[in-house]
Amino acid sequence: MLALRCPVQNSPSRNKARLSAGASKCKISTRVISCNALKPETPVSKAPESLLRPGADSNNPTRVRFEKIIRDAQNYICKAIEDVDGTKFREDVWTREGGGGGISRVLQEGNVWEKAGVNVSVVHGEMPVDAYRAATNALKSGSLDPKAKVPFFAAGISSVMHPRNPHCPTMHFNYRYFETETAHGLPGQWWFGGGTDLTPIYVVEDDVRHFHGTLKTVCDRHDPRFYPRFKAWCDDYFTIRHRNEMRGLGGIFFDDLNDRDPQRIMDFSEECLKNVAPAYTPIIRKHMNDQFTQKEKEWQQVRRGRYVEFNLVYDRGTTFGLKTGGRTESILVSMPLTAEWRYDYNPAPGSPEAEFLDAASKPRDWA
């Protein structure tokens, strides 16, 4: 689970959910970035005050503010989870030569969560100029050296939390900023992405409505178009194509967002992060002591298998991290401790498990 995700070229289904303004300007695929490995990380004992490069990043107000947003969010979200679980997160910190690095916090084998991770990353690198042009629809005329490189900067926070109790849902969030610098006569580009989504294994309407309702309230305060568009985008993005079903019951998801002042988008991202715990922890407190059967635990294991399938086959953040030489332990924090793949497993018609599959196969309105 790297805290960054690079968008890919549009697909017809994804186009329906994208914002009409600015959504198609900047699409750097994982294939584009993958040809440039990040510099190796160096473990350090204490998190530096900033992971930004002095001068190159610290003079950029957008980069400075976004790093503060995600560093603060890592602190208050981890504190909210520790208050419920009673277990502390382990912290690993690393830096990279020339600047950048990350902070991984992991709670493993806790009282409530089997595994929970909250990662922050700040990275920079270079991409080939021809790849930049292809990905951003920039003009292909000119005689630039095909070996020329375009510098990029990316920062983000990402989390996945897998509870023990089958009646407690898994939750994921990711908020990120990506920027290319002006180079070789090519203009700089920037955009934001993010989202928060819920993956229960049973349909408890009050819980899902609370989660979606919290996100909708945040969205409506910034743009009434956000929730319906980002909800549909989330349903589409988190679809396991080879299963024809969604990973969970959705939330919000957006990418390539650069259609307004970056400060306004950061305001939105920051409020989304501040509402992660209010959207999620009441559901956990409600169900963390629920009784469950062996059959329900088996169903949880099967659904965790679906979670793994999505992350390893489709998730762009995972692919981006593994292909660019990111920190493997941090990237794979998203994996549950245990999962199962039972051959030809089909829930009985009319069962609670079958009801969940229906909801995951036919997106519903929750708010």
Disulfide bonds with the S-S distance in Angstrom:
none
